[in-house]
């Protein structure tokens, strides 16, 4: 994959032909979302929210637009959002979608049937859209439309995702540990060897990482990291046959509800996906793709793949929490956390 990625990113024809071309058209392309208004080119975007949404979830989208997905939330941080959708055979529903797009200009719709087992297609069409239409996005936050997200806490995280290192650095005047010791002692959640197979992951870059100072050019893929095995019980919703996946363990993967990517990570994952057969679970699929191109998912305990019980105090450091399918409740909690300075 290293040679293939190098060729693709430099505009050359790779030695190998892709096996997964994502040949789906866009019904709604929204290709001007990140374009500069005054002249040709693209805006620099600090956070791009790419939100997977179902066609009939307009109420959820409206609340997200007015809460954590608000584009003008911070005057000094350029934030953009898009909602990714599939299609339906219901022409009345499609008319509503077209009207919603004309009003908000934040939908991207690709021509595949919107269903659970097509989530991988929806995810990768989102990746494809970012590469082709928002190439100056520094960080891309993928999320479902039933998530609570604190944009303020997310910004704190991307300023310094390796916070433990910064603390260690301040305490010591010299480094007495090797790079391998540093990562395995200070980032215990990354226990996979692939972090050290990447030539780009160096101690200097880890310490320098601060997107607001333009010092980071590495590959960040972070969220709630899982280590699990395929479900072989035939009647399970998550059943996977040996033909589909002939191994006993999945690679480490980030749960699909919410995760953050640097643009370099997204681009490498997108190109690698062209050389990776599709898989019906989008989060596992990205784990497979990440392993294939040498990206190690970074675990962060403030991403919750379940519904974290709510209280004013308990959400002070939450970046993302699942289970907010009630738009009214989401709006209420977000407003409360915003007033406390946590959202």
C-alpha positions in Angstrom: 0.0 0.0 0.0 2.9 2.4 0.6 3.9 2.4 -3.1 0.2 2.6 -4.2 -0.5 5.6 -1.9 2.6 7.4 -3.0 1.6 6.9 -6.7 -2.0 8.0 -6.1 -1.1 11.1 -4.1 1.4 12.2 -6.7 -0.9 11.7 -9.7 0.7 8.6 -11.1 -1.0 5.3 -12.2 -0.4 2.7 -9.5 1.0 -0.7 -10.5 -2.2 -2.4 -9.2 -5.8 -1.8 -10.3 -8.3 -0.8 -7.6 -11.0 -3.4 -6.5 -13.4 -1.0 -4.9 -14.1 2.1 -7.0 -17.2 3.5 -5.2 -18.9 4.2 -8.6 -22.0 5.9 -7.1 -23.3 9.2 -8.5 -24.3 12.1 -6.2 -27.9 13.3 -6.5 -26.8 16.3 -4.4 -23.1 17.0 -4.8 -22.8 20.3 -2.8 -19.4 20.8 -4.3 -19.2 24.5 -3.4 -19.5 23.9 0.3 -15.8 24.5 1.0 -15.1 26.8 -1.9 -13.7 30.3 -1.4 -16.3 32.9 -2.3 -14.0 35.6 -3.6 -11.8 33.6 -5.9 -11.0 30.1 -7.0 -9.8 27.5 -4.4 -10.9 26.0 -1.1 -11.4 27.5 2.3 -9.2 26.3 5.2 -11.6 24.5 7.5 -10.6 23.6 11.1 -13.4 21.1 11.7 -15.6 19.6 9.1 -18.6 17.7 10.5 -19.7 14.8 8.3 -22.9 13.5 9.8 -24.5 10.3 8.7 -28.3 10.8 8.7 -31.4 8.9 7.6 -33.6 10.6 5.0 -36.6 11.0 7.3 -34.6 12.5 10.2 -35.0 16.1 9.4 -35.9 17.0 13.0 -32.6 15.6 14.2 -30.7 17.5 11.5 -32.4 20.8 12.4 -31.4 20.5 16.1 -27.8 19.6 15.1 -27.8 22.7 12.9 -28.7 24.8 15.9 -26.5 23.1 18.5 -23.2 21.2 18.1 -23.2 21.4 14.3 -23.5 25.2 14.2 -21.1 26.6 11.7 -20.7 30.0 13.3 -20.3 28.7 16.8 -16.8 30.3 17.2 -15.8 33.5 15.4 -12.2 32.4 15.1 -12.7 28.8 14.1 -14.0 27.9 10.7 -16.4 25.0 11.0 -18.4 23.4 8.2 -21.0 20.6 8.3 -22.6 18.2 5.8 -25.2 15.5 6.3 -24.6 12.4 4.1 -27.7 10.6 2.8 -28.6 7.7 0.5 -31.7 7.6 -1.7 -35.3 6.3 -1.4 -37.9 5.3 -4.0 -40.4 7.6 -2.2 -40.6 10.7 -4.5 -42.5 12.8 -1.9 -39.6 12.2 0.5 -37.1 13.2 -2.1 -39.0 16.4 -2.8 -38.7 17.2 0.9 -34.9 16.5 0.8 -34.5 18.8 -2.2 -36.3 21.5 -0.4 -34.2 21.0 2.7 -31.0 21.3 0.6 -32.2 24.5 -1.0 -32.8 26.0 2.5 -29.7 24.9 4.3 -27.1 23.9 1.6 -25.6 21.2 3.9 -26.8 17.9 2.4 -24.8 15.5 0.3 -26.8 12.6 -1.3 -25.3 9.7 -3.1 -27.4 7.2 -5.2 -27.4 4.1 -3.1 -30.3 2.7 -1.1 -30.2 4.1 2.4 -30.1 1.0 4.7 -28.1 -0.4 7.7 -25.9 -2.7 5.7 -25.1 0.2 3.3 -23.5 2.3 6.0 -20.0 1.4 4.7 -21.0 2.9 1.3 -22.4 6.0 3.0 -19.2 6.4 5.0 -16.8 6.0 2.1 -18.9 8.2 -0.1 -18.4 10.8 2.6 -14.6 10.2 2.5 -14.7 10.6 -1.3 -16.6 13.8 -1.0 -14.1 15.3 1.4 -11.1 14.4 -0.7 -12.7 15.9 -3.8 -14.6 18.9 -2.3 -13.0 20.0 1.0 -9.3 19.2 0.7 -8.2 22.0 3.1 -10.2 20.6 6.0 -7.7 20.1 8.9 -9.9 17.7 10.9 -13.0 15.8 9.9 -15.4 14.6 12.6 -17.7 11.8 11.5 -20.8 11.3 13.6 -24.3 9.8 13.6 -27.3 12.0 13.9 -28.2 10.7 17.3 -25.0 11.9 19.0 -24.3 14.6 21.5 -21.0 16.3 20.7 -19.2 19.1 22.5 -17.4 21.1 19.9 -15.5 23.0 22.6 -14.1 19.8 24.1 -13.4 18.5 20.6 -11.3 21.6 19.9 -9.4 21.0 23.1 -8.7 17.5 22.1 -7.3 18.2 18.6 -5.1 20.9 20.0 -3.2 18.2 22.0 -4.5 14.6 21.6 -1.3 13.3 23.3 -1.9 15.3 26.5 0.0 12.9 28.7 3.2 13.5 26.8 2.9 17.3 27.3 2.6 16.8 31.0 5.6 14.5 31.0 7.6 16.9 28.9 7.0 19.8 31.4 8.2 17.6 34.3 11.4 16.5 32.7 14.3 18.6 31.3 15.7 15.6 29.4 14.2 12.5 27.8 15.5 9.3 29.4 13.2 6.9 27.5 13.2 5.6 24.0 10.4 6.4 21.6 8.9 2.9 22.0 8.9 3.2 25.8 7.4 6.7 25.5 4.4 5.6 23.5 3.7 2.3 25.3 4.1 3.9 28.8 2.2 7.2 28.0 -0.4 6.0 25.5 -1.3 2.6 26.9 -4.4 2.5 24.9 -2.3 2.1 21.7 -0.9 -1.3 22.1 -0.7 -2.3 18.4 2.6 -2.6 16.6 1.3 -0.6 13.6 2.0 2.7 15.3 5.7 1.9 15.1 5.5 0.5 11.6 4.6 4.0 10.4 7.7 6.0 9.4 5.8 9.2 10.0 5.1 8.7 13.8 8.1 10.4 15.5 8.5 11.8 19.0 9.2 15.3 17.6 5.9 15.3 15.7 3.9 14.0 18.6 5.1 16.9 20.8 4.7 19.5 18.1 1.2 18.6 17.2 -1.0 21.7 17.3 -3.2 22.4 14.2 -3.5 26.0 15.1 0.2 26.5 14.7 0.3 24.4 11.5 2.9 22.0 12.9 1.1 18.7 12.5 1.2 16.7 9.3 0.7 13.2 10.6 -2.3 10.9 10.6 -4.8 11.0 13.5 -7.7 8.6 13.8 -9.3 8.8 17.2 -12.4 7.8 19.1 -13.5 4.8 21.2 -11.3 1.9 20.2 -12.6 -1.6 20.2 -10.9 -5.0 20.2 -13.4 -7.7 19.3 -14.0 -10.9 17.3 -16.6 -11.7 14.5 -20.0 -12.9 15.6 -20.4 -16.4 14.2 -23.9 -17.0 15.6 -26.0 -17.2 12.5 -29.1 -15.3 13.8 -27.1 -12.4 15.2 -27.5 -8.9 13.6 -23.7 -8.8 13.4 -23.2 -12.3 12.0 -20.2 -12.7 9.8 -19.4 -15.9 7.9 -15.9 -17.3 7.5 -16.2 -16.5 3.8 -16.8 -12.9 4.5 -14.0 -12.7 7.1 -11.8 -15.7 7.6 -10.0 -14.5 10.7 -10.7 -14.9 14.4 -10.1 -11.3 15.4 -10.8 -7.9 13.9 -8.1 -5.3 13.8 -8.5 -2.5 16.4 -11.3 -0.2 15.2 -13.0 2.9 16.3 -16.8 2.7 16.9 -18.7 4.4 14.1 -20.9 6.7 16.2 -18.3 9.4 16.4 -14.6 9.7 15.4 -12.1 12.3 14.4 -9.6 12.2 11.5 -6.9 14.5 10.4 -7.1 15.1 6.6 -3.9 13.1 5.9 -5.4 10.1 7.7 -8.7 10.5 5.8 -6.9 10.7 2.5 -4.8 7.6 3.1 -7.8 5.7 4.3 -9.8 6.7 1.3 -7.2 5.7 -1.2 -6.5 2.4 0.7 -10.3 1.6 0.6 -10.0 1.5 -3.2 -7.8 -1.6 -2.7 -9.9 -3.2 0.0 -13.0 -5.2 -0.6 -16.2 -3.8 1.0 -17.4 -5.0 4.4 -20.9 -4.6 5.8 -19.9 -3.0 9.1 -18.4 0.4 8.5 -16.4 0.8 11.7 -14.8 -2.7 11.3 -14.1 -1.9 7.7 -12.2 1.3 8.6 -10.2 -0.8 11.1 -9.2 -3.2 8.3 -8.3 -0.3 6.0 -6.4 1.5 8.8 -4.3 -1.6 9.5 -3.6 -2.0 5.8 -2.1 1.5 5.5 -0.4 1.5 8.9 -2.6 3.8 10.9 -3.2 3.0 14.6 -6.5 4.1 16.0 -6.1 6.3 19.1 -8.4 5.6 22.0 -10.0 8.5 23.9 -12.1 7.8 26.9 -14.3 10.9 26.4 -15.9 9.4 23.2 -18.8 7.2 24.4 -20.2 4.6 22.1 -23.1 4.1 24.6 -25.3 6.7 26.3 -23.4 8.2 29.1 -25.8 8.9 32.0 -26.4 12.7 32.1 -25.7 15.2 34.8 -24.4 18.7 34.6 -21.1 17.7 36.0 -20.6 14.4 34.3 -20.6 15.9 30.8 -17.9 18.5 31.5 -15.3 16.6 29.6 -17.5 14.5 27.2 -16.5 14.9 23.6 -19.2 12.6 22.2 -22.0 10.4 23.6 -24.4 8.1 21.7 -28.1 7.6 22.2 -29.6 11.1 21.7 -32.4 10.1 19.3 -34.8 12.7 20.9 -34.0 16.0 19.3 -35.7 18.0 22.1 -33.6 16.3 24.7 -30.4 16.9 22.7 -31.2 20.6 22.4 -31.9 21.0 26.1 -28.7 19.2 27.2 -26.5 21.0 24.7 -27.9 24.4 25.8 -27.3 23.6 29.4 -23.7 22.4 28.7 -23.1 25.5 26.6 -24.2 27.8 29.4 -21.7 26.0 31.7 -18.9 26.5 29.2 -18.6 22.8 28.3 -20.1 22.8 24.8 
